[in-house]
Structure formats: structure tokens, C-alpha cells
Amino acid sequence: MAHRLEEFADGTSAFFSAREVAWHKLGTVTEGALTAEDALKTAQLDWEVIKSDDPVSTMVPMYGNSAMEQGSMEEITYADKFMTYRYHPKTKKAQALGVVGNRYTPVQNLQAFSFLNAVADESGAVFETAGSIDGGKKVFMTMKMPEGLQIGGVDAIDLYLMAWNTHDGTSSFNVLVTPIRVVCQNTLTAAIGSAKSTFTLRHTPNVDNKIQAARETLKLTWKYTESFEQLANNLLGQKMTDKEFYSLVENVFPIDDPESPRAVTMAETARGTLNGLWKAPTQANIFGTKWAAYNAFTEYADWAKPVRDKNPDTARAIRIVTGAGDNFKNKILNLL
């Protein structure tokens, strides 16, 4: 699984992670919370994007001549297209990023961090990860919400506020709420796909004012938080017996072909694993509820479900960060 994070010749990477080492083991891991400015520098994103003053142009052969003939070239210009570029953070050489329209205004990395920093000032969220992808063409930064979701006072779910932006003209500036901790291109894609609330800003001349106005996305954040917390608390408040749980497990993992030893073994193995997770010590404070049932299936999907890979532990970690098991979890949630 390619992470596509920007790596430099000196062995460093344009990525930082708070407290936890990402699966790709790149970048800088910090022990505590960082300010916007420190996060910007630690992730090696402290560079600016520049839009060229002159439209994009190129030299082409004149009609009827080959490019090899002397004096046979002429310059053509795309009047409404301009180049974005940066000075490479290590080599300091100019580096093209993309081609954009005449109204395009870059949203600088510092602007994006500053916006999320304003959120931190009010909510207590802290910077969690940040990085550069595809040679600076795409950047992301995430903040961990201060307490996540407290379910019945005994469980917690992490939520992240994320901003991502492109400097090559392929996308707008985006802010969203996601349960996925972004550490690379794959998790960025998964986070976007699982976003619960979003706010999009086009790269236009008045984008600064819009970024400040976008703080209203917090209303969507809290709305989603309250909605999911209510759903989880409803499951926590509903009792579930052993018999009901076992019936659910058999429904999810039926033995479709009793004559097939392989089908029987696979179903019985999954059933046995789930029955063990149902009564695992980690379930003690929520045992006998539908919320405990959901957690048992979630743990199965993330850690116990068999994987065919030479490095099963790595494969499981990738499955978690990419949200590969989300459809299965949603199915269980609907059944419950």
C-alpha cells in the first residue's frame, strides 16, 4: 500500500504524528500537542505556493516544419491558465505544482493551519497529524477532538477535524469531520469517503474571509457528535441476552452449505471467535447490551477476521486505517 507521502533526500519526510507512530513509520512523532506554527514546521510544510504572473506558454514547431529545423519554433500561450509553483523545502529550487485558472488564489498551508488553530482555541482540539502528498501537490492536517464521544460515560470514540487542500488546481480547500486518523493518501481517501460533515471553499480572491466564516462547520460537527452519541447510547440502553447474541452471530455467519467442510469450518471459526469477544474482559462494563454486541463485531472486523497476507498484522492495520471493514460494521449496526 503506497503512502505517497513526500520524502526527501536527507531521509526525512513531510509528515508529523502526535504520540503514535503511523503504519508507514515515516515522519516525526511528537510527545505532546503542537501549536499551528510548530505543527507546520514539524511536518515540513512551512513553504508558500506562488501563482505565476504570466500565463502558461510553450514552444511548438511552426506549421509544416519539424522541431529539428533551425528557426522553426514559435511560442503559444494559454491566456487563462497559470502555473502554481513552490521553492522546494530542501533544495530551494523552483518546482511546478499545477496549472490553474486566472481567478485561482492559493490557500497557503499556514492559512489552513491557522483556521484549524482557531478551532482549537474554542474546542480544545489538538493537532494530531499533518503531511504533504505527491511532492507538495496535496496537503492535509488533522486535529483530534478533545474528548471524542462518551458513550454512557464508559466508552469513547475518537473524532477528527481534518483540512485538506490541493495546490495543483485539482480540488477546493476542504474541512471535514471524520472518525479516521489520516496518516497517508489511503487514509485521506478513506476519511473523505467516511466524512460526516464537510465544508468546501473554492480557491478565489476572497478565500481568506470564507475560511474565517467556515468556523460554522463546528455546528455540523457537534450535530453529528450528538447524533452518533444518541445512537450509541440507545444501543447501550438496550439489553441483549447470550441467546440473542448467538442468534445474531448465526444470522451473520450462516452455514450455507452443510456438506462443505470448508464452509462449515469457516462459519464455526467466526462464530467461536465472536462468542469469545462477546464475553471478553474489555466488554465488562458494557456487557449484556447491544452496544457490547456492536463492539464485539467491530473488534472481529478489525483484528480477528482472517487475512490472507504474508504479514497479517500489517494487513490488519491497513484494513483499519483504510476503513475496509466499514460496510460490515454498518451491516451489524443496521441489524442491531
Secondary structure, DSSP 8 states (H G I E B T S, - for coil): ----B-B-TTS-BSEEEESS--TT--SEEESS---HHHHHHHTT-----EE-SS-EEEEEE-TT--TTSTT-EEEEEETTEEEEEEE-TTT--EEEEEEEETT-----HHHHHHHHHHHHHHH--EEEEEEEETTTTEEEEEEE-SS-EEETTTEEE--EEEEEEESSSSS-EEEEEESS---SHHHHHHHHHT-SEEEEE---TTHHHHHHHGGGHHHHHHHHHHHHHHHHHHHHTSB--HHHHHHHHHHHS--S-TT-HHHHHHHHHHHHHHHHHHT-GGGTTTTTBHHHHHHHHHHIIIIIS---SSSHHHHHHHHHHTTTTHHHHHHHHHH-
